[in-house]
Amino acid sequence: MPHRHAPPTDIPRRHGIDRERSRAIAAPIRRTIQGDPEPTPECWQAIGHALMQGDTRMDDVVAWLYDDATAQNRRQKRALFQAALDNGLDTLEQPPPCLRTLFAHVDHRPAWVDDALLERGARVSQRSSMTGLHILRDVALMGGYQASAINKTLVATGSLKRGAQRRLAETTAWWLDCTGIGALDRFGVGFRNTLQVRFIHALIRRSVQQNPAWSNRDWGLPVNQADMASTQLGFSVIFLLGTRVLGVPISSVDGHAVMHLWRFIGWLMGVDERWLAKSEQDGRRLLYALLLAHAPPDESSRQLGRALMNEPLARPYPNFARLRARYIQARANSLTRLFVGRRGMHDLGLPAWMPPWYPVLAAPRNFMCHTATRLLPGGLRRAERAGRQAQLDQLQALFPDRTPGIHRPVLS
Protein backbone atom coordinates (compact mmCIF):
# COMPACT_ATOMS: atom_id res chain seq x y z
CA MET A 1 0.00 0.00 0.00
CA PRO A 2 1.41 3.44 -0.87
CA HIS A 3 2.94 5.47 1.94
CA ARG A 4 0.06 7.98 1.98
CA HIS A 5 -2.01 5.39 3.91
CA ALA A 6 -1.44 5.25 7.65
CA PRO A 7 -1.03 1.97 9.54
CA PRO A 8 -4.33 0.53 10.81
CA THR A 9 -3.47 1.32 14.45
CA ASP A 10 -3.17 5.07 13.85
CA ILE A 11 -5.95 7.54 14.54
CA PRO A 12 -6.81 9.74 11.53
CA ARG A 13 -6.65 13.53 11.64
CA ARG A 14 -10.42 13.86 11.14
CA HIS A 15 -11.04 12.41 14.62
CA GLY A 16 -12.54 15.28 16.63
CA ILE A 17 -10.99 17.88 14.31
CA ASP A 18 -13.70 20.42 15.24
CA ARG A 19 -15.46 19.15 18.34
CA GLU A 20 -17.29 22.41 18.98
CA ARG A 21 -18.93 22.37 15.55
CA SER A 22 -19.64 18.65 15.89
CA ARG A 23 -21.11 19.25 19.35
CA ALA A 24 -23.48 21.85 17.87
CA ILE A 25 -24.57 19.40 15.16
CA ALA A 26 -25.16 16.72 17.80
CA ALA A 27 -27.06 19.08 20.14
CA PRO A 28 -30.54 17.67 19.28
CA ILE A 29 -29.34 14.21 20.30
CA ARG A 30 -27.63 15.52 23.44
CA ARG A 31 -30.89 17.00 24.74
CA THR A 32 -32.47 13.52 24.80
CA ILE A 33 -29.69 11.85 26.80
CA GLN A 34 -29.96 11.29 30.53
CA GLY A 35 -26.87 12.34 32.48
CA ASP A 36 -23.51 13.42 31.08
CA PRO A 37 -23.22 12.26 27.45
CA GLU A 38 -19.57 13.16 26.90
CA PRO A 39 -17.49 10.10 25.94
CA THR A 40 -14.88 8.86 28.38
CA PRO A 41 -11.22 9.06 27.29
CA GLU A 42 -11.28 5.29 26.71
CA CYS A 43 -14.38 5.51 24.53
CA TRP A 44 -12.97 8.48 22.61
CA GLN A 45 -9.75 6.63 21.85
CA ALA A 46 -11.67 3.50 20.83
CA ILE A 47 -13.71 5.56 18.34
CA GLY A 48 -10.47 6.94 16.91
CA HIS A 49 -9.15 3.43 16.32
CA ALA A 50 -12.53 2.32 14.91
CA LEU A 51 -12.08 4.92 12.16
CA MET A 52 -9.23 2.73 10.89
CA GLN A 53 -10.99 -0.62 11.21
CA GLY A 54 -12.97 -2.31 8.45
CA ASP A 55 -14.71 -5.67 8.26
CA THR A 56 -12.08 -8.41 8.29
CA ARG A 57 -14.33 -11.31 7.29
CA MET A 58 -15.77 -9.62 4.20
CA ASP A 59 -12.51 -7.85 3.37
CA ASP A 60 -10.89 -11.29 3.19
CA VAL A 61 -13.58 -12.40 0.73
CA VAL A 62 -12.84 -9.42 -1.53
CA ALA A 63 -9.08 -10.03 -1.25
CA TRP A 64 -9.66 -13.65 -2.35
CA LEU A 65 -11.82 -12.38 -5.20
CA TYR A 66 -9.01 -10.23 -6.55
CA ASP A 67 -6.02 -12.52 -5.96
CA ASP A 68 -6.37 -13.80 -9.54
CA ALA A 69 -5.52 -11.63 -12.52
CA THR A 70 -8.38 -12.59 -14.84
CA ALA A 71 -11.83 -11.03 -14.82
CA GLN A 72 -13.39 -14.37 -15.72
CA ASN A 73 -12.04 -16.03 -12.58
CA ARG A 74 -13.31 -13.13 -10.49
CA ARG A 75 -16.78 -13.59 -11.92
CA GLN A 76 -16.63 -17.29 -11.12
CA LYS A 77 -15.61 -16.55 -7.55
CA ARG A 78 -18.38 -13.98 -7.28
CA ALA A 79 -20.81 -16.71 -8.35
CA LEU A 80 -19.50 -18.94 -5.53
CA PHE A 81 -20.17 -16.19 -2.99
CA GLN A 82 -23.66 -15.71 -4.43
CA ALA A 83 -24.41 -19.42 -4.31
CA ALA A 84 -23.33 -19.64 -0.67
CA LEU A 85 -25.47 -16.61 0.15
CA ASP A 86 -28.58 -17.78 -1.71
CA ASN A 87 -28.44 -21.52 -1.06
CA GLY A 88 -26.09 -22.08 1.88
CA LEU A 89 -22.43 -22.96 2.21
CA ASP A 90 -23.24 -26.68 2.18
CA THR A 91 -24.16 -26.45 -1.50
CA LEU A 92 -20.51 -25.74 -2.40
CA GLU A 93 -18.19 -28.73 -2.83
CA GLN A 94 -14.98 -27.08 -1.66
CA PRO A 95 -15.63 -23.58 -0.40
CA PRO A 96 -12.53 -21.44 0.12
CA PRO A 97 -11.52 -20.67 3.73
CA CYS A 98 -12.68 -17.04 3.56
CA LEU A 99 -16.24 -18.09 2.61
CA ARG A 100 -16.27 -20.74 5.33
CA THR A 101 -15.20 -18.13 7.89
CA LEU A 102 -17.77 -15.58 6.79
CA PHE A 103 -20.76 -17.91 6.58
CA ALA A 104 -19.83 -19.86 9.71
CA HIS A 105 -20.20 -16.51 11.44
CA VAL A 106 -23.42 -15.17 9.88
CA ASP A 107 -25.19 -18.55 9.76
CA HIS A 108 -25.07 -18.78 13.56
CA ARG A 109 -27.12 -16.04 15.16
CA PRO A 110 -25.91 -14.48 18.40
CA ALA A 111 -27.70 -15.80 21.48
CA TRP A 112 -29.21 -12.37 22.12
CA VAL A 113 -31.32 -12.31 18.94
CA ASP A 114 -35.04 -12.48 19.76
CA ASP A 115 -37.39 -13.32 16.86
CA ALA A 116 -40.38 -11.80 18.64
CA LEU A 117 -38.55 -8.48 18.98
CA LEU A 118 -37.44 -8.62 15.34
CA GLU A 119 -41.05 -9.03 14.24
CA ARG A 120 -42.27 -6.29 16.55
CA GLY A 121 -39.61 -3.91 15.31
CA ALA A 122 -40.59 -4.66 11.72
CA ARG A 123 -44.26 -3.99 12.48
CA VAL A 124 -43.44 -0.66 14.12
CA SER A 125 -41.43 0.28 11.02
CA GLN A 126 -44.33 -0.60 8.74
CA ARG A 127 -46.83 1.26 10.92
CA SER A 128 -44.72 4.42 10.67
CA SER A 129 -45.90 4.66 7.04
CA MET A 130 -44.66 7.69 5.12
CA THR A 131 -43.66 9.50 8.31
CA GLY A 132 -40.89 6.97 8.86
CA LEU A 133 -39.63 7.38 5.30
CA HIS A 134 -39.70 11.17 5.61
CA ILE A 135 -37.54 10.99 8.73
CA LEU A 136 -35.06 8.60 7.13
CA ARG A 137 -34.74 10.75 4.02
CA ASP A 138 -34.98 14.31 5.33
CA VAL A 139 -33.32 13.91 8.74
CA ALA A 140 -31.10 10.81 8.87
CA LEU A 141 -29.83 10.89 5.27
CA MET A 142 -29.83 14.65 4.68
CA GLY A 143 -28.48 15.43 8.15
CA GLY A 144 -25.80 12.80 7.70
CA TYR A 145 -24.35 14.77 4.80
CA GLN A 146 -22.95 17.19 7.38
CA ALA A 147 -20.26 14.54 8.02
CA SER A 148 -17.78 15.50 5.31
CA ALA A 149 -15.37 12.59 5.79
CA ILE A 150 -18.13 10.07 5.00
CA ASN A 151 -19.10 12.21 2.01
CA LYS A 152 -15.61 11.86 0.58
CA THR A 153 -16.20 8.14 0.20
CA LEU A 154 -19.46 8.83 -1.65
CA VAL A 155 -17.74 11.31 -3.95
CA ALA A 156 -14.82 8.92 -4.58
CA THR A 157 -17.24 6.15 -5.63
CA GLY A 158 -19.05 8.40 -8.10
CA SER A 159 -22.28 8.58 -6.11
CA LEU A 160 -22.88 12.15 -7.24
CA LYS A 161 -22.84 11.06 -10.88
CA ARG A 162 -25.20 8.15 -10.23
CA GLY A 163 -27.83 10.59 -8.99
CA ALA A 164 -29.71 11.21 -5.77
CA GLN A 165 -32.87 9.48 -7.00
CA ARG A 166 -31.14 6.15 -7.59
CA ARG A 167 -29.28 6.30 -4.26
CA LEU A 168 -32.51 7.08 -2.44
CA ALA A 169 -34.46 4.36 -4.24
CA GLU A 170 -31.83 1.70 -3.53
CA THR A 171 -31.60 2.64 0.14
CA THR A 172 -35.40 2.66 0.44
CA ALA A 173 -35.64 -0.75 -1.24
CA TRP A 174 -33.07 -2.21 1.16
CA TRP A 175 -34.88 -0.71 4.19
CA LEU A 176 -38.16 -2.20 3.00
CA ASP A 177 -36.46 -5.57 2.52
CA CYS A 178 -35.07 -5.47 6.06
CA THR A 179 -38.33 -4.44 7.73
CA GLY A 180 -40.53 -7.19 6.31
CA ILE A 181 -41.87 -9.91 8.62
CA GLY A 182 -39.37 -12.78 8.62
CA ALA A 183 -37.06 -10.84 6.30
CA LEU A 184 -34.01 -11.53 8.49
CA ASP A 185 -34.41 -15.29 8.49
CA ARG A 186 -31.35 -17.01 7.02
CA PHE A 187 -32.71 -17.04 3.48
CA GLY A 188 -34.96 -14.00 3.85
CA VAL A 189 -34.60 -11.10 1.46
CA GLY A 190 -33.41 -8.72 4.18
CA PHE A 191 -30.69 -11.11 5.34
CA ARG A 192 -29.40 -11.73 1.82
CA ASN A 193 -29.50 -8.11 0.69
CA THR A 194 -27.76 -6.94 3.86
CA LEU A 195 -24.91 -9.33 3.05
CA GLN A 196 -24.91 -7.91 -0.48
CA VAL A 197 -24.55 -4.39 0.93
CA ARG A 198 -21.78 -5.62 3.23
CA PHE A 199 -19.98 -7.10 0.20
CA ILE A 200 -20.30 -3.79 -1.67
CA HIS A 201 -18.86 -1.94 1.33
CA ALA A 202 -15.79 -4.19 1.20
CA LEU A 203 -15.43 -3.54 -2.53
CA ILE A 204 -15.62 0.19 -1.82
CA ARG A 205 -12.94 -0.04 0.87
CA ARG A 206 -10.63 -1.74 -1.59
CA SER A 207 -11.42 0.55 -4.51
CA VAL A 208 -11.30 3.89 -2.70
CA GLN A 209 -7.96 3.14 -1.05
CA GLN A 210 -6.48 2.64 -4.52
CA ASN A 211 -7.52 6.19 -5.44
CA PRO A 212 -4.43 8.44 -5.28
CA ALA A 213 -6.58 11.24 -3.85
CA TRP A 214 -7.60 9.20 -0.82
CA SER A 215 -5.72 9.52 2.49
CA ASN A 216 -6.33 7.11 5.36
CA ARG A 217 -4.21 9.38 7.52
CA ASP A 218 -6.61 12.26 6.99
CA TRP A 219 -10.02 10.57 6.70
CA GLY A 220 -9.66 7.07 8.09
CA LEU A 221 -10.50 3.83 6.36
CA PRO A 222 -13.38 4.10 3.86
CA VAL A 223 -16.60 2.61 5.28
CA ASN A 224 -14.97 2.04 8.68
CA GLN A 225 -16.48 0.66 11.87
CA ALA A 226 -17.27 4.06 13.41
CA ASP A 227 -18.97 5.39 10.28
CA MET A 228 -20.95 2.17 9.78
CA ALA A 229 -22.12 2.34 13.39
CA SER A 230 -23.25 5.97 13.14
CA THR A 231 -25.08 5.23 9.88
CA GLN A 232 -26.82 2.23 11.45
CA LEU A 233 -27.92 4.37 14.40
CA GLY A 234 -29.59 6.73 11.95
CA PHE A 235 -32.00 3.92 11.06
CA SER A 236 -32.85 3.31 14.71
CA VAL A 237 -32.16 6.27 17.02
CA ILE A 238 -32.94 9.05 14.51
CA PHE A 239 -35.90 7.11 13.14
CA LEU A 240 -37.45 6.77 16.60
CA LEU A 241 -36.79 10.33 17.71
CA GLY A 242 -38.00 11.83 14.46
CA THR A 243 -41.22 9.83 14.12
CA ARG A 244 -42.15 10.70 17.69
CA VAL A 245 -41.52 14.41 17.03
CA LEU A 246 -43.88 14.12 14.06
CA GLY A 247 -46.62 12.83 16.33
CA VAL A 248 -46.37 9.06 15.90
CA PRO A 249 -46.72 7.48 19.38
CA ILE A 250 -44.04 4.80 19.85
CA SER A 251 -43.90 3.15 23.25
CA SER A 252 -40.64 2.33 25.03
CA VAL A 253 -41.30 -1.36 24.33
CA ASP A 254 -41.79 -0.68 20.62
CA GLY A 255 -38.70 1.52 20.64
CA HIS A 256 -36.69 -1.30 22.19
CA ALA A 257 -37.91 -3.63 19.44
CA VAL A 258 -36.74 -1.23 16.72
CA MET A 259 -33.34 -0.95 18.42
CA HIS A 260 -33.13 -4.75 18.59
CA LEU A 261 -34.02 -5.07 14.91
CA TRP A 262 -31.25 -2.71 13.87
CA ARG A 263 -28.80 -4.20 16.32
CA PHE A 264 -29.14 -7.48 14.44
CA ILE A 265 -29.00 -5.78 11.02
CA GLY A 266 -25.84 -3.98 12.14
CA TRP A 267 -24.35 -7.31 13.22
CA LEU A 268 -25.14 -8.80 9.81
CA MET A 269 -23.58 -5.71 8.21
CA GLY A 270 -20.28 -6.47 9.93
CA VAL A 271 -20.39 -3.88 12.73
CA ASP A 272 -18.52 -5.06 15.82
CA GLU A 273 -20.80 -5.84 18.75
CA ARG A 274 -19.22 -3.15 20.93
CA TRP A 275 -20.77 -0.56 18.57
CA LEU A 276 -24.25 -2.12 18.57
CA ALA A 277 -26.50 -0.38 21.10
CA LYS A 278 -28.89 -2.48 23.19
CA SER A 279 -31.27 0.31 24.23
CA GLU A 280 -32.40 3.72 23.03
CA GLN A 281 -30.43 5.53 25.71
CA ASP A 282 -27.29 3.53 24.85
CA GLY A 283 -27.90 4.31 21.19
CA ARG A 284 -28.27 8.04 21.80
CA ARG A 285 -25.10 8.14 23.89
CA LEU A 286 -23.16 6.20 21.26
CA LEU A 287 -24.47 8.30 18.37
CA TYR A 288 -23.59 11.51 20.22
CA ALA A 289 -20.03 10.28 20.83
CA LEU A 290 -19.64 9.16 17.21
CA LEU A 291 -20.92 12.50 15.89
CA LEU A 292 -18.19 14.30 17.82
CA ALA A 293 -15.62 12.38 15.77
CA HIS A 294 -17.00 13.53 12.42
CA ALA A 295 -15.28 16.16 10.33
CA PRO A 296 -17.38 19.34 9.90
CA PRO A 297 -19.40 20.09 6.74
CA ASP A 298 -17.61 21.20 3.58
CA GLU A 299 -18.38 21.63 -0.12
CA SER A 300 -19.25 17.92 -0.43
CA SER A 301 -22.03 18.50 2.13
CA ARG A 302 -23.48 21.20 -0.07
CA GLN A 303 -23.13 19.11 -3.24
CA LEU A 304 -24.91 16.10 -1.76
CA GLY A 305 -27.44 18.25 0.11
CA ARG A 306 -28.49 20.14 -3.00
CA ALA A 307 -28.67 16.95 -5.05
CA LEU A 308 -31.03 15.36 -2.51
CA MET A 309 -33.04 18.59 -2.19
CA ASN A 310 -33.62 18.65 -5.95
CA GLU A 311 -34.39 14.93 -6.22
CA PRO A 312 -38.21 15.46 -6.13
CA LEU A 313 -37.93 17.65 -9.23
CA ALA A 314 -36.76 14.63 -11.25
CA ARG A 315 -39.63 12.31 -10.27
CA PRO A 316 -42.37 11.55 -12.80
CA TYR A 317 -45.83 12.71 -11.70
CA PRO A 318 -49.12 11.78 -13.37
CA ASN A 319 -50.47 15.34 -13.09
CA PHE A 320 -49.66 18.78 -11.66
CA ALA A 321 -46.01 17.75 -11.89
CA ARG A 322 -44.35 21.09 -11.16
CA LEU A 323 -46.66 21.95 -8.28
CA ARG A 324 -46.30 18.54 -6.62
CA ALA A 325 -42.52 18.53 -7.05
CA ARG A 326 -42.18 21.95 -5.44
CA TYR A 327 -44.47 20.97 -2.56
CA ILE A 328 -42.48 17.79 -1.82
CA GLN A 329 -39.26 19.78 -1.97
CA ALA A 330 -40.59 22.44 0.42
CA ARG A 331 -41.99 19.80 2.78
CA ALA A 332 -38.61 18.06 2.96
CA ASN A 333 -36.73 21.32 3.52
CA SER A 334 -39.06 22.31 6.34
CA LEU A 335 -38.56 18.97 8.08
CA THR A 336 -34.78 19.15 7.72
CA ARG A 337 -34.83 22.71 9.07
CA LEU A 338 -36.43 21.59 12.34
CA PHE A 339 -33.60 19.17 13.10
CA VAL A 340 -30.46 20.81 11.68
CA GLY A 341 -31.26 24.48 12.33
CA ARG A 342 -30.38 27.52 10.25
CA ARG A 343 -26.64 26.90 10.22
CA GLY A 344 -27.12 23.27 9.21
CA MET A 345 -29.33 24.34 6.31
CA HIS A 346 -26.62 26.73 5.14
CA ASP A 347 -23.95 24.02 5.42
CA LEU A 348 -26.09 21.66 3.33
CA GLY A 349 -26.77 24.23 0.64
CA LEU A 350 -30.47 24.40 1.56
CA PRO A 351 -32.61 27.54 1.96
CA ALA A 352 -31.97 28.70 5.53
CA TRP A 353 -35.09 30.92 5.54
CA MET A 354 -37.40 27.90 5.33
CA PRO A 355 -39.53 27.65 8.53
CA PRO A 356 -40.42 24.17 9.91
CA TRP A 357 -44.06 24.45 8.84
CA TYR A 358 -44.60 20.81 7.91
CA PRO A 359 -43.80 19.29 11.34
CA VAL A 360 -46.15 21.82 12.97
CA LEU A 361 -49.00 20.69 10.71
CA ALA A 362 -48.19 16.98 10.59
CA ALA A 363 -47.59 16.21 14.28
CA PRO A 364 -51.17 16.83 15.57
CA ARG A 365 -52.69 15.02 12.61
CA ASN A 366 -50.40 11.99 13.02
CA PHE A 367 -51.03 11.82 16.74
CA MET A 368 -54.81 11.83 16.34
CA CYS A 369 -54.78 9.27 13.52
CA HIS A 370 -52.41 6.86 15.27
CA THR A 371 -54.21 7.22 18.61
CA ALA A 372 -57.57 6.52 16.99
CA THR A 373 -56.10 3.49 15.25
CA ARG A 374 -55.04 1.97 18.57
CA LEU A 375 -58.57 2.28 19.95
CA LEU A 376 -60.21 0.31 17.14
CA PRO A 377 -60.29 -3.52 17.08
CA GLY A 378 -57.63 -4.76 14.67
CA GLY A 379 -56.51 -1.20 14.12
CA LEU A 380 -52.78 -1.83 14.53
CA ARG A 381 -52.72 -4.58 11.90
CA ARG A 382 -54.68 -2.42 9.46
CA ALA A 383 -52.25 0.44 10.12
CA GLU A 384 -49.32 -1.88 9.41
CA ARG A 385 -50.81 -3.02 6.10
CA ALA A 386 -51.74 0.50 5.04
CA GLY A 387 -48.37 1.87 6.14
CA ARG A 388 -46.42 -0.77 4.27
CA GLN A 389 -48.47 -0.21 1.11
CA ALA A 390 -47.78 3.53 1.31
CA GLN A 391 -44.06 2.78 1.65
CA LEU A 392 -44.14 0.43 -1.36
CA ASP A 393 -46.02 3.05 -3.37
CA GLN A 394 -43.32 5.56 -2.49
CA LEU A 395 -40.64 3.20 -3.79
CA GLN A 396 -42.56 2.87 -7.02
CA ALA A 397 -42.76 6.65 -7.27
CA LEU A 398 -38.99 6.90 -6.87
CA PHE A 399 -38.29 4.21 -9.44
CA PRO A 400 -41.33 3.85 -11.73
CA ASP A 401 -39.68 1.83 -14.50
CA ARG A 402 -38.57 -1.07 -12.33
CA THR A 403 -38.14 -2.09 -8.72
CA PRO A 404 -34.56 -1.28 -7.72
CA GLY A 405 -32.35 -4.03 -6.37
CA ILE A 406 -29.05 -3.78 -4.60
CA HIS A 407 -26.55 -2.21 -6.97
CA ARG A 408 -24.00 -4.86 -7.97
CA PRO A 409 -20.80 -3.47 -9.40
CA VAL A 410 -19.23 -5.19 -12.39
CA LEU A 411 -16.07 -7.04 -11.40
CA SER A 412 -13.24 -6.15 -13.72
N, C-alpha and C positions, 0 to 999 in steps of 0.2 A: 504494500500500500504506500502511495507517495507520502513524503514527509509532512505534507500539509495536514494530515489526519493525526490527531492526538491519540495516544494509547488509551485503551478502554477504561483504565482506572482514573484518568484525569477528569476534572470537572470543567465543562465548557464555560467560556466567558459570558454567555447569555444568562447563566444562573444568577438570578437576583440582580441583574445589571441596573435595574431602576425599580427598587422595591417600593418607593413612594408612589410612583405611577401605577405599579401593579396592585398596590394596596388600595388605591382609589378605584381601580377597575373591579376589584374583589369586594368592595364595600357592601353591595347588596347581599352577598353571601355571608359576610361577617356579621351582619345584623341579625341573622337567624341562628347564630351559634351560641350555645350556652357556655358561659365561662370564657377564659382567655383562649382565643383561637391561634395565637402565634405559635409556629412550629418550634419544637425544641431544637437545640443545636444538633442533636443526633439525627432527628428527622430531616432537618435542613440539609445536612451533609448527605444523607441517604438519597434525597431527591436529586442532589447534584450528581451523584454517581449513576442514578437511574437514567439521567439524560444521556448517558453513554452506553446504556445496556439495551440490547435488542431482544430477540426471541430465538434462543439457541436452537431449539428443536426444529423450527421451520426454517431458520437460516441454514441449518445443515442440509435440509432437503433442497434448498435452492443451490447451495454449493455443489451438491451431488449432481443436480440438473445440469450445471454448467462445467463440470469437470471433463466433458468431452467436447471436442472441437466442432462436431458437425451438428447442424440444425436438425437434421433428421433424427439423430439419437436423442436430442433434447425433447423433441416432440414425442418420441416413444416413452421416454421417462415421465414426461408430463401425463401421458395416458396411464401409466402405472399408478401415479399419485391419484388420478381421477378414479381409477377402478377401485383402489383401496378406500377412497372416500365414499363412493357411491354404493359399493357392494361389500366392503369389509376387507380387512387385511388377509383373512383366510382364503380369499379367492385368488390370491397371487401365489405362484409356485415357490419362488425364491425372492421374497421382498428384500430390498437392500436394507442395511442396518438403520439408516436414517428414517426410513418409513416405518420400520418396526418400532423404533423409539418414539416417534411422533404418535402413532396410532395406539401403541400400548398405553400412552398417557391419556389421550382424549377418549379412548374407548372405555376407560374406567373412571366413572364419575367420582368426584370427592364425596366423602361421607356426609358432608353438610348439605348436599343438594336435596331439596324437598320438592317432590313433584306437585304437591298440593299448592305450595307457594308459587311455583312456576306458573301453574294454571291461573291462580288468582291474579298474579301480576300481569299476565297476558290479558285477562278480562278487564282489568282496570285500564290498561292501555287502549283496548278496543272501545271501552265506554267513554274515553276522553274525546272521541270523535275528532272533528276538525280542530278543536281547541288544542289538543295534544300536538297535532301536526304544526299548527301555528307557532306554538312554543318551541318546538324543535327547530323549525326553520328560522324564525325571526328573533329568537333569543339565544338558543344554544349554538346554532350554526353561525348566524350573523355575528353574535357577540364573540364567538370563538375566533373570528378573524382579527380581533385585536391582538392576538398572540403572533407576532411577526415571525418568530423562528419557525413555528409550524407552517406558516404561510410559505416560507421559502421552499419547503419540500413540495408543496402544491405547485408553486411556480416552476420548480425544477422538473416536475413530471409533466408539464404542459397542461395542467388542469385549466388554466385560463383559456387556452385555445379550444379545449373540448367543450367549454360552455357551461354556464351556471345551470341551465335547465337539465342537461344530462346528468351533471353531478347530483343535483337535487333529486331527480327521478330515481337514480340508482340507489342513493341513500334511503329514500323513502321506501323503495321496493325491498331493500334488505331489512329495514325496520319492520315492515309489514310481515315479512317472512319470519322474523324472530318472535313476533308477538302473536302468532297464531297458537291455538290450543294444540299441544303436543308437538309444536314445531321444533323443540329442542331435544326430542327423542333422537337416538343414535342416527337413524336414517331420515329424520325430519328435515324439511327444507331449510329451517332456520339453522340447524346444526351444520348442514353441509355448506350452506352459503357463508356462514361465519368462518368456516375453515377456508373457503375460497378467498374471502377478504384477508384472512391471516396470511395466506400464501402470497397474495398481491402485495401486502405490506413488506414481506421479506424480499420480493422482487424489487420493490421500490428502494429498500435499504441498500441493496446491492447496486442498483442502477445509479442512484443519486450520488453515492460515494465515489463513483467513477467519473462524475462530472468535475472538471477542473475548477469550476467556480464554487464547489461546495467545500466547507471547512468544518470538520468535526470539532476542532478546537474552539471555533466561534459559536457554533449552533448546536453541537451535540450530534449524536447519531440520528439519522433520519428515522422517523417513526419509532422513537425510543419508548422505554417503559413509562417514563413520567408523562409524556405526551399522550400515549395510548390510554393511560389511566385517567387523565383529565378529560379526554374526549368521551370515554365511557361514562364518566360521572355526569356529563352533559345530558345523556340519555336517561339518567335516573334522577339525580339531585335537581338539575335545572328543570327537567320535565315536571317533577312533583311540585316544586316551588311555583313555577309559572302557571300551571293549570289551576292551582289553588288561588293564585292572585286573580285569575280570570273567572273565578266564581265556581269552579268545579269542586264540590266537596269530596275530599279524599281522606279517609280515616287513617289513623296511625297504623292500623293493621294492614290496610291496603297499601299504604306507603312502604311498609316493610316488605310486602310481597313484590312490589316493583323493584326495590333495592336488591332483593334476592334474585329476581329474574336477571337483572343486569350484572350482578356478581357472577352468576354462572356464565353469561354471555362473555363477560370480560375474561373469565378463566379459559373459555374456549378460544378466545382471541389471542391468548398467549400472554396475558398480563399476569405478573407474579402475584401470588395470593396476598402478599403484604400490602399491595396497592388496591385490593378489592374490599370495599367498605361493607360492613355487615349491617349497619343501621343508617338511618337518615342523618343523625347527628355526626356519626363517624364520617359519612360521605361529605357532609358540609365542611367539616374540619379539614379533611384531606384535600378537597377541591380548593379551599382557601389557600392552603399551604402550597399546592401545586401552581396556583395562579401567581403567587409571589415570585415563582421561578421563571415566569414567562418574560421574554423580551417585549418591550413596549411597542405600540403600533407604529407602522411605517408606511411607505408608499404601497407595499403589497396589501396592507389592510384596506387601503382605499380602493385599490384595483379590484380586489375580491368583493368588497362591500358594495361597490357600485354595480358590479356584474350581477350579484344576487338581487340588488334592489331593482334592476331593470329586467330581471328574468320574467316577471308577469307580462311584460310588453311583447314577449316573443311567443306567448301561448296562443293557440288557435281558440277562438270563441265562436259559438254558433250565431250570435247576434250581439249588437251593441259592443263590439269588440274594444274600441278605444275607451269607452266609458268604463267598462268592466275592468280592463287592464289598469287604468289609472286608479280606480277604487281599490283594487287588490294591492297595488303598490303603496297607496297612502295608508291603508290599513296596516300593512306590514311595517312601514316606517313608524307609525304611531306606537305600535307594540314594542318595537326595538327601543324607541325613545324612552319608554317607561323604565326599562331595565339598564340601559347604558348611559343615560343622561345626555346633556348637551355636548359635553366634551367627547364622549364616546361616539356620538353621531358625527361630529366633525372628523374624528380620527378614521371613521369608516367611510368617509366621503358621502354621507347621507345629509339630508336637509335638517340642520340643527333647530330650525324654527318650528318643526312639526310638533304639535302638542300630542300627548297620549290620549287622544279622544276615543280610540277604539276600546281599550281596556275599561274605560269609564262606562261605556254603553254595554259592553259584552258581559261584564262581571255580574250585574244584577239579573240579567236575563238567564245566564248559565246557571246561576244559583237556584233560581225559581224552577227552571226546567228540570234540573237534576234532582232537586228536593222532591218535586212532584212525582218524578219517576220512581223514587224509592218508596213512596207511599202506596203505589198501585201494585196489585198482585202480578207477579211476573215482570214487573217494570224493569228490573236490572237486566234481565236477559234480553228484553226487547231493545233496551238502550245499547247493549253490547252489539246486537245484530245491526241496528241502525247506524251506530258509530263506525263499525267496521266497514259497512257498505259505503258510508261517506268517505272514509279513508281510501278505499279502493277506487271510488269515483275520482278522487283527487289525483291518484296516481295516473289514471287514464287521461285526465286533463293535462298532466305534465308531459305525458308521452302517448299521444293519441294513436300513432301509427302502429305501435307494438308495445307489449309489456316489457319493460327493461329487465334484463338479468344482470348478474354481476359481471362487470367488465373484465374480460379475460385478455390480457396482452398477448400478442403474438410472440412466440419464442424464436429468437433469431440468433 
